[in-house]
Amino acid sequence: MTTSREIRLKSRPVGLPTAENFELATVELPAPGPGEVQVRNQWMTVDPYMRGRMNDVKSYTPPFQLGKAMEGGAIGEVTLSNDPSLKVGDLVQSGMGWREAFNAPATGVQKLDTHGLPPQAFLGVAGMPGLTAYVGLLRIAALKPGDVVFVSGGAGAVGSVVCQIAKLRGHKVIASAGGPTKVAFLKELGVDVAIDYKAEPDLTAALQKAAPEGIDAYFENVGGAHLEAAITVANPFARFALCGMISQYNATELPTGPRNIIQAVGKSLRLEGFIVSNHWDMMPAFVKDLSEWSAAGKIQWRDTVKEGIERAPEAFLGLFSGENFGKMLVKL
């Protein structure tokens, strides 16, 4: 038997989650059965979308169950194998995060080829967040030559990759972030104008100043005032990729919609929401491009790391206070 600790959803939060919504439990794992492997996780991710799974509502992914271990992306090492396709020591990727170890069918995990990158990169820049940036910018916002690009949440795991892809393709990029340290990071990434939204009394005026020529593509991670500003400053036929709206994830009442949404009609704007899991077909192209950019030293990323499974709830809650630089990870 193998001892493992896991984080369970103890109660469903109302508004901003608290530590009391989680519980740490210990379980004993038997030896893996036929066709199964046992994996000890090395890294797990926490992501804003997980907040929606804490609500008992129908969505694009099932809700977390009370009293059960939560789920999310993880990188681990096979410690026991009862299947010929995987051997002890293999690195694998799975959706079995929020726990130190687990048993699963060999078909339920994916053997990981790191391509020379750190394994944890496949939970961030080389994984779902990076692909989200790639899909949203190139397919949903349909980036065109000469576009001026605005990115909200530009210092986050997704936004920072969006900024860099747009710059690599030769575009003017304006990005927002909260606080001078994150703004300095945006400048390191090469953005043309970095807006500290926490220091701006009028975000729309700040965006107008940054983009007097208007914006043509907007990558939405924040919502609220950011979306209103983008609509106001958008040029006719601008395209908006709606990836997330973290400012509203903990709302207990329906927030006020964009007060200027009528401008979307007169400007012929296209606002399109998307879920990255509907676009896995772009993964080969993304991996090819990312590998080339990484080998040439043209892309960078940062991780914020908490140590230990017991700190996973703390890491998750930190997403909503802007604690993370780039990807928020938990090292197990």
Residue, then its C-alpha position, 0 to 999 in steps of 0.5 A: m500500500t502507498t500513502s497519498r495525501e489529496i485535497r478535497l472540496k469540503s463545501r461549495p463556496v459563495g463568492l470568493p473561496t476560502a481555506e474552509n472550502f477545502e480539506l486535506a485527506t490521506v488515502e492508501l493506494p493498493a498496487p495497480g491492477p492489470g493495465e494500470v500504473q501508479v504515479r507519484n505527482q511531481w507538479m500540479t497546476v491551479d487555474p482560474y477555470m477551476r473556480g467554475r467547477m466548484n459550483d454545482v452547475k452544468s458547464y463545459t466540464p463537470p463540477f467537482q464533487l463534495g468530499k472527493a479529490m479535486e482534479g487538474g493538470a499534473i506531471g508525475e513519475v510512474t512508480l509502479s507499472n502493470d502495463p507494458s506501455l509504461k515503465v517505472g521512471d516514465l514521466v506522464q501527464s494527467g488530469m489527476g492533480w490535487r493529489e500526491a499519488f494515484n492509480a489509473p489505467a495506462t490509457g488514462v495518462q500520457k507519456l511525456d516527451t519534454h523536448g528539452l523543456p522542464p517538465q513543469a512547462f507542460l502545465g504552463v507555456a508548453g501546455m494548456p495555457g500556452l495553447t490557449a494563447y495560440v488558439g485565441l490569438l491566431r484562430i479566434a482573434a484571427l490575427k492579421p498583418g498590421d493589427v494593434v493588439f490589446v491583452s488584458g491580464g498580460a502578466g498571467a500564464v496565458g496573457s504573457v504568451v499572447c503578448q510574446i506571440a503577437k510581438l514575434r509576429g511583428h505587432k504593436v502590443i498593449a497589455s494591462a497588469g496590476g502593479p509596477t512589478k508586473v508592468a516591469f515584467l510586461k516591458e521585459l516581454g517587449v510589449d509596446v505599452a504596459i498599463d497598470y490598471k490598478a493605478e489608472p483612474d480611467l482605464t478607457a482613457a489609458l487605453q485610448k492614450a496607448a492606442p490612438e490608432g485604435i485596437d484591432a484584436y483583443f484577448e480577454n482574460v479579465g472582463g468588466a472595465h477591461l471589456e468596456a475599454a476595449i469596445t470603446v477603443a476598438n476599430p471597426f471589424a475588430r475581433f475579440a477572443l473571449c478567453g476568461m473574465i476572472s474579475q467576475y468568477n466570484a460574483t454573487e450577483l449578475p454583474t453589470g454588462p458592458r454598458n457600451i455593448i451597443q457599439a459592437v453593432g455600429k463597429s461590426l465587432r466580433l466577440e467570440g468565446f472559446i474553450v481550448s479543448n475544442h481546438w486540440d487540432m492546433m497542438p502540433a502547430f503550436v508545439k512546432d512553433l514553441s520549440e523553434w521560439s524556445a530554441a532561438g531564445k525568443i520566448q520566456w516564461r515565469d512560474t510562481v511555485k508553492e511547495g507541498i500539497e497542503r499549500a494547493p488551496e493557498a496557491f489557488l486562492g492566490l490567483f484571485s488576488g493577483e499573487n501569481f507571476g505567469k503560471m501558478l504551480v504546486k511542487l509536490 
